[in-house]
Amino acid sequence: MPFRRPNFFLVGGPRCGTTALTQYLRGHPNVYLTSPKEPHYFASDFNRLVGHYIRSLDDYLDLFRHCSETQLAIGEASVWYLYSSVALENIQAFDSRSRIIVMVRNPIDMAYSLHNQLVYRYQESERDFERAWDLQGERSRGTNLPRTNQVPAFLQYKAVCSLGTQLERTFRIFHPEQVKVVVFDDFITETNRVYEEVLEFLGVPALPRQTFPIVNPSREHSSRLLAWIDFRLSRLGRLERLQRCARSIKRRLSIKDRLVGLPPSWHSTLSPRKPLDPKFRASLAEEFRAEVHRLESLLHRDLSHWLD
């Protein structure tokens, strides 16, 4: 059977609900999404991404080999495509008819959540978000970078969370009718409605879901040692020659999920983030004010409460 090709892309942003939406869509019989969730094939500017081992178009299309004829919406969800300087153009060149799903969120909350995730994944060494924010200038010049970080651009929290600018660019590359924008607030409070709208956008039949479980909450390591082992095995996964070996080791040891039969709670716990200092939050509101206004203009929607 010839390769089937993706016709939709969930392009980001990070910490905006993409993992949850991907999981919900996987349950639909007419939707196919890749495993791994985030191949990031088209983000060639981020080729040091952990797990970014797909180099050829044939290898990329091979991710869709298990697609059935009944799966009409065929896609993948790589959250850094929206931030990438080349991914959207590469997707457009691959198939100008592609459908694009963008998820946006209050950039203040997004940046704080992203920092927590990067700490958890050993991409950020500064555990205090305010200090990490203040390091952006130095890091943009190549100093004070974490030794374990693969992509320094991910530590530029303001740029990553400048969703207004990124959405403007998306609309320059793709016709607005090809783009579905999901606002995180709606996704949380009206999940079923948003889910049905996405299905309609993808051109597949409505299929009501009974439950929408919480997916990908903020976590922290209760065992830094096991987190470090998992990180090192992920680094092996970046290298094409060692990719299969690394995955085999991780399957045998089950490090990411259970490690020698122990429950995940032994090395990873849910960790609700503390509220930001009010003065720091107010300063972030000023930093992101122009970006929020851009989103308001593009979405024809009042988002001023994000800056309160």
C-alpha positions in Angstrom: 0.0 0.0 0.0 1.4 3.4 -0.9 2.4 5.9 1.9 -0.5 7.9 3.1 0.3 11.5 3.8 -0.7 13.8 6.7 -3.4 16.4 5.9 -3.5 18.2 9.2 -0.9 19.5 11.8 -1.4 20.5 15.4 1.4 23.0 15.5 1.4 24.3 19.1 1.9 26.1 21.2 3.6 24.3 24.1 1.7 24.0 27.4 -1.6 25.1 25.6 -3.4 21.8 25.8 -2.0 20.1 22.7 -1.3 16.8 24.5 -4.8 16.6 25.8 -6.4 17.4 22.4 -4.2 14.9 20.7 -5.3 12.2 23.1 -8.9 13.0 22.7 -8.6 12.9 18.9 -6.8 9.6 19.0 -10.0 8.0 20.3 -11.9 9.0 17.1 -12.1 6.1 14.5 -11.7 8.5 11.6 -8.6 10.3 12.9 -5.0 9.1 12.8 -2.2 10.7 14.8 1.4 9.6 14.8 3.3 7.9 17.5 5.6 9.5 18.6 3.3 12.4 19.1 5.9 15.0 18.2 8.2 14.0 15.3 9.1 17.7 14.6 10.2 16.7 11.1 9.5 20.1 9.6 11.2 22.1 12.3 14.7 21.7 10.8 15.9 24.7 12.8 15.4 22.7 16.0 17.3 19.6 14.8 18.8 19.0 18.3 15.4 18.2 19.7 15.3 15.2 22.0 13.8 12.4 19.9 14.2 14.4 16.7 15.7 11.5 14.8 13.6 11.5 11.6 15.8 12.9 8.8 14.3 11.7 5.5 10.9 12.2 4.0 10.5 8.4 3.6 11.1 7.9 7.3 8.7 10.6 8.1 5.9 9.2 5.9 6.6 5.8 7.4 5.1 7.1 10.7 1.7 7.0 8.8 2.1 3.4 7.5 -0.5 2.1 10.0 -3.2 4.5 8.7 -6.4 2.8 7.6 -8.6 3.8 4.7 -11.3 4.9 7.1 -9.1 7.4 8.8 -9.8 10.6 6.9 -8.0 13.1 9.1 -4.3 12.1 9.2 -2.0 14.2 11.2 0.7 14.8 13.8 1.1 17.2 16.7 4.5 18.9 17.1 4.2 21.8 19.5 7.3 23.6 18.4 6.2 24.1 14.8 4.4 27.4 15.7 7.6 28.9 17.2 10.0 27.5 14.6 11.2 29.9 12.0 10.9 27.4 9.1 8.3 24.7 10.0 5.2 26.3 8.8 6.8 27.2 5.5 8.0 23.7 5.2 4.6 22.3 5.8 3.1 24.7 3.2 5.7 23.5 0.7 4.9 19.8 1.6 1.1 20.4 1.1 -0.4 23.8 0.6 -3.9 22.4 1.4 -2.9 21.3 4.9 -5.2 22.1 7.8 -3.5 23.8 10.8 -4.6 23.7 14.4 -3.2 26.3 16.7 -3.8 26.4 20.5 -3.2 29.7 22.4 -3.2 30.6 26.0 -2.6 33.5 28.4 1.1 34.0 27.7 1.9 34.7 31.3 0.5 31.3 32.4 2.0 29.7 29.4 5.5 30.9 30.1 5.3 29.9 33.8 4.0 26.4 32.8 6.7 26.0 30.1 9.4 26.9 32.6 8.1 24.2 34.9 8.1 21.6 32.1 11.6 22.5 31.0 12.9 22.1 34.5 11.2 18.7 34.7 12.8 17.7 31.4 16.3 18.8 32.3 16.3 21.6 29.7 16.2 24.4 32.3 18.6 24.5 35.3 17.2 27.6 37.0 14.3 26.4 39.1 13.1 29.9 40.0 11.0 31.3 37.1 11.7 34.9 37.8 15.4 34.4 37.7 15.1 32.3 34.6 13.1 35.1 33.0 15.9 37.6 33.8 18.5 35.3 32.3 17.0 35.5 28.8 19.3 38.3 27.6 22.4 36.5 28.7 21.2 33.2 27.2 20.4 34.8 23.9 24.1 35.7 23.8 25.1 32.1 24.5 26.1 32.4 28.2 24.5 30.9 31.3 23.0 28.1 29.3 22.2 24.8 31.1 24.7 22.1 30.2 21.8 19.6 29.5 19.8 21.9 27.2 19.6 20.9 23.6 17.8 23.9 22.2 18.7 27.3 23.8 15.9 29.0 21.8 13.4 27.2 24.1 14.7 29.3 27.1 13.6 32.5 25.4 10.3 32.5 27.2 9.0 35.8 25.8 9.7 34.8 22.2 8.2 31.3 22.7 5.0 32.8 24.2 4.6 35.6 21.7 1.5 34.0 20.2 0.1 37.1 18.6 3.2 37.4 16.4 3.2 33.7 15.6 -0.4 33.6 14.7 0.0 36.6 12.4 2.8 34.7 10.6 0.6 31.6 10.4 -2.1 33.6 8.6 0.5 34.9 6.2 1.5 31.4 5.2 -1.9 29.7 5.3 -5.4 31.0 4.4 -7.4 31.7 7.6 -9.9 29.1 6.5 -7.2 26.5 6.8 -6.4 27.4 10.4 -8.4 26.5 13.5 -7.5 28.5 16.6 -8.4 27.0 20.0 -8.2 29.3 23.0 -7.1 27.4 26.1 -9.8 29.0 28.3 -12.5 27.5 26.1 -10.8 24.2 25.9 -10.8 23.9 29.7 -14.3 25.2 30.3 -16.2 24.0 27.2 -14.1 21.0 26.2 -16.9 19.1 24.5 -17.9 22.0 22.3 -14.2 22.7 21.3 -13.7 19.0 20.6 -16.7 18.9 18.3 -15.6 22.1 16.5 -12.2 20.5 15.8 -13.8 17.4 14.4 -15.9 19.6 12.1 -12.8 21.5 11.0 -11.1 18.2 10.2 -14.1 17.0 8.2 -14.8 13.9 10.3 -18.2 12.8 11.7 -19.2 14.0 15.2 -18.6 11.4 17.8 -19.5 12.4 21.3 -17.0 11.6 24.1 -18.2 10.8 27.6 -15.1 11.9 29.4 -12.2 14.3 29.0 -9.5 13.2 31.5 -6.9 15.7 32.6 -3.7 15.1 30.5 -0.1 16.2 31.0 -0.5 18.2 34.3 2.5 19.9 35.9 4.9 17.5 37.6 8.1 17.5 39.5 10.6 14.7 40.1 10.6 13.0 43.5 13.7 11.2 42.3 16.2 13.3 40.5 18.4 10.3 39.9 15.8 8.4 37.9 14.9 11.6 36.0 18.6 11.9 35.1 18.7 8.3 33.9 15.6 8.8 31.7 17.1 12.0 30.3 20.4 10.3 29.4 18.4 7.5 27.6 16.4 10.2 25.7 19.7 11.7 24.6 20.6 8.3 23.1 17.3 8.4 21.2 18.6 11.5 19.3 21.3 9.5 17.7 20.0 7.7 14.7 22.3 4.7 15.0 21.4 4.2 18.7 17.7 5.1 18.5 16.5 1.5 18.4 18.9 0.4 21.2 17.8 3.3 23.4 14.1 2.5 22.9 14.8 -1.2 23.7 16.6 -0.2 26.9 13.8 2.1 28.0 11.2 -0.7 27.3 13.1 -3.2 29.3 13.8 -1.0 32.2 10.4 0.8 31.9 12.2 3.9 33.3 9.8 6.4 32.1 6.7 4.7 33.4 7.4 2.4 36.3 11.1 1.4 36.7 11.5 -2.1 38.1 7.8 -2.3 39.0 7.6 0.8 41.1 4.7 3.2 40.6 5.2 6.5 38.8 4.6 8.4 42.0 7.9 7.0 43.3 9.9 9.3 41.0 7.3 11.8 39.8 4.6 13.7 41.6 1.9 16.2 40.6 3.1 19.7 41.4 0.6 22.6 41.3 2.6 25.8 40.6 2.7 28.5 43.3 1.1 31.8 42.3 3.5 34.3 40.8 4.6 37.2 42.9 2.0 40.0 42.0 4.6 42.5 41.1 6.4 40.1 38.8 3.1 39.0 37.2 2.2 42.7 36.6 5.6 43.2 34.9 4.9 40.1 32.7 1.5 41.6 31.8 3.3 44.7 30.4 5.8 42.5 28.6 3.0 40.6 26.8 0.5 43.4 26.4 1.2 44.0 22.7 1.1 40.3 22.0 -2.3 39.9 23.7 -3.6 42.9 21.6 -2.4 41.2 18.5 -4.3 38.1 19.4 -7.4 40.1 20.2 -7.3 41.7 16.8 -6.7 38.4 15.0 -9.4 36.5 16.9 -11.9 39.4 17.2 -12.1 38.7 20.9 -11.6 40.5 24.1 -8.7 38.9 26.1 -8.0 41.8 28.4 -8.6 39.7 31.5 -5.3 37.9 30.7 -3.5 41.1 31.7 -5.4 41.7 35.0 
